[in-house]
Amino acid sequence: MPAINLYERDMKKRLREPGIGLLDRVPIKECNDPFVPLKGISPRIRLKMPIPWVRREVADMLVAAAESLPEGLFLVVVTGYRSLKMQARAYRRYRRHLCRKHPTWPACIVRREANRFLHPADSHSPPGHCTGGAVDVALAYRNGRQLDTTSSEIPDANTWATFYRHLTPVARANRALLYSTMLKAGFTNCYDEWWHYSYGDTAWAVRLGKPYAIYDRPAELPPAMARAVARAEKQPPRRIRL
């Protein structure tokens, strides 16, 4: 199915991202898929991530996605694995941002809105990035310039939702290409974040109606990856939005 048709088909379904409460009820049967480094895994993949490691199956799927792109385009991976400490720090930062932007919101509304963008580190279900099954991605040209996936016909609009209806034709086509490429490789998309895709985590399980997730938080990390995590945890929080 052509990219734009797959995107349009799913837009008509009015898909909604499952809430944290639903994810918390998903059982996990860890499959012990090992972590592997992404560096050098494909000439069609560009990395902008502090911890360039994901699960092996996810790495294979990223390669398949990248190598299926039209000639001259590259898959940019911005985030893969994130430690629980990094997740908690990012969540606190975003909650502070919401409190400053909406000072009259009660705490329950702030948490609800924060949960739409970042999986809370204190939930029963592990955040997708903390399992090694979630990635944040974009498309880029050979010169590194990212394809437009966010321009809107409405000025200053929030275009984070995957099926935002007022994208310009160019942004819509580019977003459709990314969406179809990732889904055909085996990922599922977070409908509140056009850039976020996952496999094996609890969100993936709910979106596809799986009886259980296959990725939990890892009990231990490969030594080289653990060193990369330690370095990343010492750095200031990264801007998350693509």
N, C-alpha and C positions, 0 to 999 in steps of 0.2 A: 504494500500500500504506500503511495507517495507520502512524503513527510507531512505536507500540509493537510492531506486528507485524514491521516491518523490523528493529528493534533485537533482538527475540527471535529472528528468523530467523538473524541474523548471530551472535548469542550461541551458538546451537547448533552453529555451524561450528567453534567453538573456535579462532578466528583468533589467530595469534601475530605479534607485531611482528618484522619482519626485523632481523637483527643488523647491526652496522656492517660486518663482513666481507663480507656479501652486498651491501650498498649500495656498497661500494668497487669492486665489479666491474661496476657499471652504467655504460655509456658515456653521455656527455652531448652532445647536439647543441643548443647554445644557439640559441633561436629569436628572440632579441633583442626580446622583448616588453618595452616600456618600463615604467619605474616611474611611477606616478601617485599624487598625494596622495589620501588618504581623507577629509580634512576637508570636510564639507559634501556628501559624495557621496550621502547618503540620510538623510532624517529618522528612519529606522528603525534607523540604526547609531549607536552611542555609542562613542566612542574613549577608551581609557585607556592609550594607548601613547606612548612618548617619540619614536618615529620613525613618524609616521602615513603611511607610504608602502608600497605593495606593487606587484606587477606588475599591468598593466592588466587582464589576463584574470582575475586573482584578485579585483581590485576589482569587476569586473562580477559575478562569482560571489557575492561578499559581498552586493552589492545584491540580487541575486535571492533569496538565502537570507533576508535580513532582511525583504524585502517579501512573502515567502511565509508569514511567521509569523502566528499568530492576532492579531487586533486587540488592542492594548494591550501587546504584547510587543515587545521590542527586542533586537537583536543587539549585544553588547558585544565589541569587539575590544581585547584586552589587550596583545597583542604581534604585531608583523608582522615587518618587517625588523630584523635584528640584525647589527651588524658582526662580523667575525671576532674583533676585539679584545674586544668585549663577550661573545661566545660563550665565548672562552677564559677570561675573568674569571669568568663564571658557572659554568663547569665546575670551575675550581679551587676556587671557594667551596663547591660541592656536594661535591667530593671531601673537603675539610677537614671538612665536616659529617659525612660518612660515617665518617671516621677517628675523630672524637670519639665518635660514637655506637657504633661497633663497633671498639674499639681492638685487638682480637685478630685482625681480618681481615687476611690477607696482601694485598699490593699488587694482585695479579691479581684478587682478588675485589672489592676496592674499585673498580678500574677497570671491571670488568664491570657492577657495580651502577650506577656513575655513568653508564655508556654507555646504560643503560636509560632514564634520565631526561633526559640531555643529550648531544647528538651532540658528540663530541670535536672540537675545532678543528683538531687535527693529523692528522685522518683524510684519506684520499685523496678521499673524497666530501665535497662541501661540506655543512655543516649546512643543513637546510631553511630556517631563518630567515635564513641568510646569502644565500639565493638570491632572497628576496622572494616565495617561493611558499608559505610556511608561516605560519599564524596561530593564535593562542591566543584562544579565544572563550568566551563564556558568554551566558546569557539573562537579561534583566532586565525588571522592570515599568516602567511610566511614571515612577514616583517614584524609579527608580534601584536599588531593592532587587533583588538577584539572586535568581533562582529556585533553589530547593534542588536540587542535583544530587549531593550528597555524603553526606547523612545515612544512617547505617548501623544495622542492627538489632544489630550487634555493637559495643559501646563501644570507642572509640579505634582503630578499624580504619583501615587505609590503603585508601582507596577510589579511588585514582588510576586503576586499570585500567578501561578503558571498560566491560567486561562483568563488573565486580565483582558477585557474585551475592547479596550480602546488603544491598543498598540498601533503604531504606524504599520503600513503594509510590509515595509522592509523588516522591522523588528519582529513582526508576526511570523514572517517566513523563516527568519533565522532561528527564532525560538522553536518553531515547528521542526526545523531540521535537527536541533539539539535534542528535542523531546523524542522524536522518532528514532534517532540514532541510539540513544541510551536505552530506550525500551526494547528495541530489537536486539540489543546486546544482552538483555536479561534484567536490567535494572527496573525499579519503580521510582516514580517521582513524588516528592513532597509537594502537594498541590498549593501550599501556601508560599513556596519558595521555588522559583523556576530553575534555580541552579543546583538544587539538592536532589541527589539520587542515591538509592540504597539497594542493597541485596543482603538477605540473611538476617536482618535485624527485626525487631518486633513490628516496626512500621511496615516493612516489606510484607511481613506475614499477614497483617490486617488488611492491607490493600489488596492482596491476592487471595485472601480467604484461606491461608495456610493454617493447619492445626497448631503449629508451633514455629518459633524462630530457631535458627541454627547457629546464630552468633551471639555470644554473651560477652561481657567484659573479659579480656584475657587474664588468666591467672599469673602469667609471666610473659615477658617480652624478650625477643632476641637481644643479645648484648648490645649490638650496634644500634638497634632501634631504641633501647632503653637509654643509651647515651644521648641520642637525638631528642628524646622526650625530656630528659633532664635539662638540656640546653634550652629547649623551647619554653619550659616552665619558668625559666629565669628571665625570659624576654617580656617586654610590655605586651599587653593584649593586642592582637591584630584586629584591624577593621574587618568585620565579617562580610559585610555586604559586597557583592560583586559589582 
